[in-house]
Amino acid sequence: MLGRGSNSQREPPFILPTVPFVGHLVGILLQKRKYFTSLSSKYRLSLYSLDLLGGRIYIVNSVDVLQLIQRLPKKLSFWFIEAKFGAKLAGLSKQAEMKLLDNPQGEKGDHSLLWGAMMAIHQNMKPGKSLDQMNQDMARHLTTILRDLDAEDGETVDLWEWVMHKMTLVTTESIYGPLNPFREKAVEDNFWDFSDNTAMLLAGFMPKIIARKGYKAREELVLAFEKYFAAAGPTTACNMIEAQWQNKKTHGISMNDSARLECVNSIAFLANTIPTAFWVVFHAFSNPTNLSRLREEASKLLIIQNDESGRIFRILDATRVRDNTFLVSFLEESLRLQALGAGNRYVVEDTLLDGRYLLKKDSLIIIPNEGFHSDPSIWGADPKIFDADRFLRLKGKKVNPASFRGFGGGANLCPGRFFAMTEVLTMVSVLALGYDLEPYSGRWSYPGEDHSNMSLIVPPPADKVVVRLRRRSGWEGGLWSVRYEV
């Protein structure tokens, strides 16, 4: 049922709840992000409003409207959300919170805590020397993990837990350097307990009670990062972490608040990258056609050498993984199907969008990915089916780039996408070439998605996927390594 906003008829149409006052809230609590998708499918409005306990939220359901929003990044801001919710999630002191909320968009010059942090990320994760160094570190640490896999040959593992642990180590070693706090399994476990409970922590109401597990994990993680900073860990880390550390010191952020900010920073590095790695592996191994094609393409990156004794060395050239259009298409298709979360924007000031829609100050804009990623008018008649060649076929066709939101979009396109793509594609290429994953039950079945954490763009699997890890027949023996050359 449609209605009008109480303050202006120019606002996007309001969808009234089936149960007055609380209906939308109940729908969100029960269905999570699916609630927005169901409303979008039912009413087919390009942009609509929900009144949520007196607050406005606007739901985007059109690529054209999405592009209009992306053209106004200062008025319809992601950075403001980053500052406001980042402070709450970190549990910052009042002093640090004020600094984080001061000039978050850099409009008063680039001398702000948040803007400085964003610049440190963007400048060091774009293609160039800093990113090359991170990729070289990634290759080295992935090599170490690969050589340890022989000890796991024949073992039965929970695929999500296995990918999560391996890729968490590779990622954090590449980012935090030789003093990486995630080398301690307890730190890794605390991170994931913290990440899994972010929505409850963001509720902000008695977090010690309603988000007890996440709160406790965060405080333990804070201690680990305090220890890391006290040991000057950033000076031996990647350039991005060192630049962020200098930015914190420039703005007089205490050791404790610096550690709290790093807890939130680590979510940006891991929380969506690791589920992405899982889904790429799942789609590769659960379909024989996908696996055969992926092995064929990955073999183009393989260098095989022998030493004088005849020992085999298999080297995967990670430098070229993003140049392989099939591998990139495979990852993008995985994200199209699995990046089911939603982007958010904050309305900084009253904004008239395209002369049609009035967006009121202090309202929230929600951009559900699922509707965009499952639209047959964009992706063809089978948008719910995994098609590894889909993005290859779409090249050269007039597909609006805003339709794909696997890495966000507009001014807030994920700055870490180059590193994440290289890391994930390298990992799945080596795994596909050298190993078989056999489902313990005898057949692959789709595990569904766990949507309980609404802060995620890429949800983890809902059910366990138990597999047996084996060296691929004909590929036994020899040493695996990964290299990244510049």
C-alpha positions in Angstrom: 0.0 0.0 0.0 1.4 3.4 -1.0 1.1 6.7 0.9 2.7 10.1 1.1 5.4 11.5 3.2 4.2 13.7 6.1 6.4 16.7 5.2 6.5 16.8 1.4 4.7 15.3 -1.6 7.9 15.5 -3.6 9.6 12.8 -1.6 9.7 9.3 -3.2 6.4 7.4 -2.7 6.0 5.9 0.8 5.2 2.2 1.1 3.0 1.8 4.2 3.7 -1.2 6.5 1.1 -3.9 6.8 1.2 -3.5 10.6 1.1 0.2 11.5 4.3 1.8 12.9 6.3 -1.4 13.4 5.6 -3.4 10.3 8.7 -2.4 8.3 11.0 -2.9 11.4 9.5 -6.4 11.9 10.0 -7.2 8.2 13.7 -6.1 8.3 14.3 -8.1 11.5 12.8 -11.3 10.1 13.8 -11.1 6.4 17.0 -8.9 6.7 18.0 -7.5 3.3 15.5 -9.8 1.5 12.7 -7.5 2.8 13.9 -4.6 0.6 14.2 -7.0 -2.4 10.6 -8.3 -1.9 9.2 -4.7 -1.6 11.1 -3.7 -4.8 9.8 -6.7 -6.7 6.2 -6.1 -5.5 5.9 -2.4 -6.1 8.4 -1.9 -9.0 9.2 1.7 -8.0 12.5 3.3 -9.1 12.9 4.9 -5.7 10.6 4.6 -2.7 10.5 5.6 1.0 9.9 3.7 4.2 9.0 5.4 7.5 11.0 3.5 10.1 10.0 4.6 13.6 9.9 8.2 12.6 13.1 8.1 10.5 13.3 8.1 6.7 15.0 5.5 4.6 15.0 5.6 0.8 15.3 2.3 -1.2 16.9 2.5 -4.7 15.5 0.1 -7.3 16.7 1.7 -10.6 20.1 1.9 -12.3 19.2 5.4 -13.6 18.4 6.6 -10.1 21.5 4.9 -8.7 23.6 6.9 -11.2 22.0 10.1 -10.1 22.9 9.3 -6.5 26.5 8.4 -7.4 27.0 11.8 -9.0 26.4 13.5 -5.7 28.9 11.9 -3.3 29.2 14.9 -1.0 25.5 15.5 -0.6 24.6 11.8 -0.5 27.6 10.6 1.4 29.1 7.3 2.2 32.0 8.9 4.0 29.6 10.4 6.6 28.3 6.9 7.3 31.9 5.6 7.5 32.6 8.2 10.2 29.4 7.9 12.2 29.1 4.2 12.3 32.8 3.5 12.4 33.0 5.5 15.6 30.2 3.5 17.2 31.5 0.2 16.0 35.0 0.9 17.3 33.8 2.2 20.6 35.9 5.3 20.3 36.5 7.8 23.1 34.4 11.1 22.8 37.6 13.0 21.8 38.5 10.6 19.0 34.8 10.4 17.8 34.7 14.2 17.4 37.9 14.1 15.3 36.5 11.3 13.1 33.3 13.2 12.5 35.1 16.5 11.8 35.2 17.2 8.1 34.8 13.6 7.0 34.4 14.5 3.4 37.4 16.7 3.2 35.4 19.8 2.2 37.3 22.0 4.5 40.6 20.8 3.2 42.2 17.4 3.3 43.4 17.8 6.9 40.9 15.5 8.6 41.3 12.1 10.3 38.9 10.2 8.1 39.9 11.9 4.9 43.6 11.3 5.6 42.8 7.6 6.3 40.9 7.3 3.0 43.7 8.9 1.1 46.2 6.5 2.6 44.1 3.6 1.4 43.4 5.0 -2.1 47.0 6.1 -2.8 48.6 2.9 -1.7 46.1 0.4 -3.1 45.8 1.7 -6.6 48.1 0.1 -9.3 51.7 1.2 -8.5 54.7 0.4 -6.3 52.8 0.0 -3.0 50.3 -2.4 -4.5 53.1 -4.3 -6.2 54.8 -4.8 -2.9 51.6 -6.1 -1.3 51.1 -8.5 -4.1 54.7 -9.8 -3.8 54.1 -10.3 -0.1 50.8 -12.1 -0.8 52.6 -14.4 -3.3 55.3 -15.2 -0.7 52.8 -16.1 2.0 50.5 -18.0 -0.3 53.5 -20.1 -1.3 54.2 -20.9 2.4 50.6 -22.0 2.9 50.6 -24.1 -0.4 53.7 -26.0 0.8 52.0 -26.8 4.0 49.0 -28.3 2.2 50.8 -31.7 1.6 50.3 -32.4 5.3 46.6 -32.0 4.7 46.3 -34.4 1.7 43.4 -36.7 2.3 42.0 -34.7 5.2 38.3 -33.8 5.6 37.6 -30.1 6.2 34.8 -27.6 6.5 35.4 -25.6 3.3 34.3 -22.3 4.8 36.4 -22.7 7.9 39.3 -23.8 5.8 39.2 -21.0 3.3 38.5 -18.5 6.1 41.7 -19.5 8.0 44.0 -19.8 5.1 42.9 -16.5 3.4 42.8 -14.6 6.7 46.5 -15.4 7.2 47.5 -14.6 3.6 45.7 -11.3 3.7 46.8 -10.1 7.1 50.4 -11.2 6.5 50.5 -9.0 3.3 49.0 -6.1 5.1 50.4 -6.1 8.7 53.8 -7.4 8.0 56.1 -9.5 10.2 54.5 -8.4 13.4 51.0 -9.4 12.1 48.8 -10.0 15.2 46.7 -12.5 13.3 49.4 -15.0 13.6 47.8 -15.8 16.9 44.8 -18.0 16.3 43.0 -16.3 19.2 43.3 -13.0 17.5 41.8 -14.4 14.3 39.0 -16.0 16.2 38.3 -12.7 18.0 38.2 -10.8 14.8 35.5 -13.1 13.3 33.4 -13.0 16.4 33.7 -9.2 16.3 32.9 -9.1 12.6 29.9 -11.5 12.9 28.3 -9.2 15.5 28.8 -5.8 14.0 25.1 -5.3 13.4 24.3 -5.8 17.1 27.2 -3.5 18.1 26.0 -0.8 15.8 22.6 -0.9 17.5 24.4 1.1 20.2 22.1 0.0 23.0 23.8 -1.7 25.9 26.4 -3.5 23.7 27.9 -5.3 26.7 24.6 -7.1 27.1 22.9 -7.4 23.7 26.2 -7.9 21.7 28.2 -9.5 24.5 30.2 -11.9 22.3 31.0 -9.2 19.7 31.8 -6.7 22.4 34.2 -9.1 24.3 35.9 -10.1 21.0 36.4 -6.4 20.0 38.0 -5.6 23.3 40.4 -8.5 23.0 41.2 -7.4 19.5 41.9 -3.9 20.7 44.5 -5.3 23.1 46.2 -7.2 20.3 46.4 -4.0 18.1 47.7 -2.0 21.0 50.5 -4.5 21.4 51.1 -4.3 17.6 51.3 -0.5 17.7 53.5 -0.4 20.8 56.0 -2.6 19.0 56.0 -0.2 16.0 54.3 -2.8 13.8 53.2 -0.3 11.1 56.8 0.5 10.3 57.3 -3.0 9.0 53.8 -3.3 7.4 52.6 -2.4 3.9 52.8 1.3 3.0 49.0 1.8 3.5 49.2 0.7 7.2 52.2 2.9 7.8 50.5 5.9 6.2 47.4 5.4 8.2 49.5 5.1 11.4 51.2 8.4 10.6 47.8 10.0 9.9 46.5 8.9 13.4 49.6 10.3 15.1 49.2 13.6 13.1 45.7 14.0 14.6 46.7 13.1 18.1 44.8 9.8 18.3 45.7 7.8 21.4 47.1 4.3 21.3 43.8 2.8 22.5 41.7 4.7 20.0 44.2 3.8 17.2 43.7 0.2 18.1 40.0 0.6 18.0 40.1 2.2 14.6 42.3 -0.7 13.4 39.6 -3.2 14.4 37.2 -1.5 12.0 39.9 -1.2 9.4 40.5 -4.9 9.5 36.8 -5.5 8.7 37.3 -3.6 5.5 40.2 -5.9 4.5 38.6 -9.2 5.5 34.9 -9.3 6.0 33.8 -9.4 2.4 37.1 -10.7 0.8 37.1 -14.0 2.6 33.4 -14.9 1.7 34.2 -14.0 -1.9 37.1 -16.4 -1.9 34.8 -19.1 -0.5 32.2 -18.6 -3.2 34.8 -18.5 -6.0 36.2 -21.9 -4.8 32.7 -23.3 -4.4 31.5 -22.3 -7.9 34.8 -23.7 -9.4 34.7 -27.1 -7.8 31.0 -27.8 -7.6 30.6 -27.7 -11.4 32.8 -30.0 -13.5 32.5 -27.7 -16.6 33.6 -24.7 -14.5 36.5 -26.6 -13.0 37.7 -27.9 -16.4 37.6 -24.5 -17.9 39.2 -22.8 -15.0 42.1 -25.3 -15.0 42.6 -24.7 -18.7 42.9 -21.0 -18.2 45.0 -21.2 -15.0 47.4 -23.5 -16.8 48.3 -20.5 -19.0 49.8 -18.8 -15.9 51.8 -21.9 -14.9 55.6 -22.3 -15.3 57.1 -25.7 -14.8 60.8 -26.1 -14.1 63.0 -29.0 -13.1 66.3 -28.9 -11.1 69.3 -31.1 -11.8 67.9 -33.9 -9.7 64.6 -33.9 -11.6 62.5 -32.3 -8.9 59.5 -30.5 -10.3 58.8 -26.8 -9.5 55.4 -25.5 -10.4 55.2 -21.7 -10.4 52.0 -19.7 -10.7 52.5 -16.3 -12.2 50.2 -14.1 -10.2 51.4 -11.0 -12.1 49.1 -12.0 -15.0 45.9 -13.3 -13.3 44.0 -10.1 -13.8 44.9 -10.1 -17.4 43.1 -13.4 -17.9 39.6 -12.3 -19.0 38.0 -15.6 -18.2 39.3 -15.7 -14.6 38.1 -12.1 -14.1 34.7 -13.0 -15.5 34.5 -16.0 -13.2 35.1 -13.8 -10.2 32.7 -11.1 -11.3 30.0 -13.7 -11.9 30.6 -15.1 -8.4 30.1 -11.6 -7.0 27.1 -11.0 -9.1 25.4 -14.0 -7.6 26.8 -13.7 -4.0 27.2 -10.0 -3.4 23.7 -9.8 -2.1 24.1 -7.1 0.6 23.4 -3.4 0.2 25.2 -0.1 -0.1 24.3 2.9 2.0 24.4 6.7 1.7 23.6 9.4 4.2 21.6 12.5 3.1 23.8 15.4 4.3 21.4 18.1 3.2 18.0 18.3 1.5 18.6 17.2 -2.0 16.3 17.4 -5.1 17.3 14.5 -7.3 16.8 15.1 -11.0 14.1 17.6 -10.3 11.8 14.8 -9.2 12.7 13.3 -5.8 13.2 15.3 -2.7 15.6 13.5 -0.3 15.4 14.9 3.2 18.4 15.7 5.3 19.5 13.0 7.9 17.8 10.2 6.0 19.4 7.0 4.9 19.6 5.7 1.4 19.8 1.9 0.9 21.0 0.3 -2.4 20.1 -3.4 -2.3 22.4 -5.3 -4.7 20.2 -8.3 -5.2 17.6 -6.5 -7.4 20.3 -5.1 -9.7 22.2 -8.4 -9.9 19.1 -10.5 -10.8 17.5 -8.2 -13.3 16.9 -10.2 -16.6 16.8 -7.0 -18.6 20.4 -6.5 -17.7 21.9 -10.0 -17.4 19.7 -12.1 -19.7 16.9 -14.6 -19.2 18.8 -16.7 -16.7 20.2 -14.2 -14.1 20.0 -16.7 -11.2 22.2 -19.2 -12.9 26.0 -19.2 -12.6 27.5 -18.5 -16.1 31.3 -18.2 -16.1 31.3 -16.5 -19.5 28.5 -14.0 -18.8 30.8 -11.0 -18.3 32.8 -12.0 -21.4 29.7 -12.0 -23.6 28.6 -8.7 -22.2 31.9 -7.0 -23.2 31.2 -4.4 -25.9 27.5 -4.4 -25.2 25.8 -1.4 -23.7 25.5 -2.6 -20.1 25.3 0.2 -17.6 28.4 -0.2 -15.4 26.3 0.8 -12.3 24.4 -2.5 -12.7 27.3 -4.5 -11.2 27.9 -3.7 -7.6 30.3 -6.4 -6.6 32.9 -3.7 -5.6 30.4 -0.9 -4.9 30.3 2.0 -7.3 30.8 5.7 -8.1 33.3 7.6 -5.9 33.1 4.8 -3.4 34.3 2.0 -5.6 36.3 -0.4 -3.4 39.9 0.8 -3.4 41.1 -2.7 -2.4 39.6 -4.4 -5.4 42.9 -4.8 -7.3 44.6 -6.6 -4.4 41.5 -8.7 -3.6 41.1 -9.8 -7.2 44.7 -10.8 -7.5 44.7 -12.7 -4.2 41.5 -14.6 -4.8 42.2 -15.5 -8.4 45.7 -16.7 -7.6 44.5 -18.8 -4.7 41.7 -20.5 -6.7 44.0 -21.0 -9.8 46.6 -22.9 -7.7 43.9 -24.9 -5.9 42.2 -25.9 -9.2 45.5 -26.9 -10.8 46.9 -28.9 -8.0 44.1 -30.3 -6.0 40.7 -32.0 -6.0 38.0 -31.1 -3.5 35.6 -34.1 -3.1 32.3 -33.5 -1.3 32.1 -35.7 1.8 28.5 -36.5 1.2 29.2 -37.7 -2.4 27.5 -34.8 -4.1 27.8 -31.0 -4.2 24.8 -29.1 -2.9 24.3 -25.3 -2.6 24.7 -24.2 1.0 22.6 -21.1 0.9 23.7 -17.8 2.3 23.8 -16.6 5.9 22.2 -13.2 5.9 22.3 -12.7 9.7 25.0 -10.1 9.5 23.4 -7.2 7.5 26.6 -5.2 7.4 28.1 -7.7 4.9 28.0 -7.2 1.1 29.0 -10.9 0.5 27.4 -13.3 3.0 29.1 -16.5 4.1 27.5 -19.9 3.5 24.5 -20.8 5.7 25.3 -24.6 5.8 28.5 -26.5 6.1 30.3 -27.7 3.0 32.5 -30.6 4.0 35.1 -31.7 1.5 38.1 -34.0 1.3 41.2 -32.3 0.1 43.4 -34.5 -2.3 46.4 -33.9 -4.5 45.1 -34.0 -8.1 46.0 -37.2 -9.9 49.1 -36.7 -12.1 50.0 -33.6 -10.1 51.5 -35.3 -7.0 54.9 -34.3 -5.8 56.9 -31.3 -6.7 56.9 -27.9 -5.0 54.3 -25.2 -5.6 55.1 -21.5 -5.5 53.5 -18.2 -6.5 55.4 -15.3 -7.9 54.6 -11.7 -8.6 57.1 -9.8 -10.7 57.2 -6.1 -11.5 
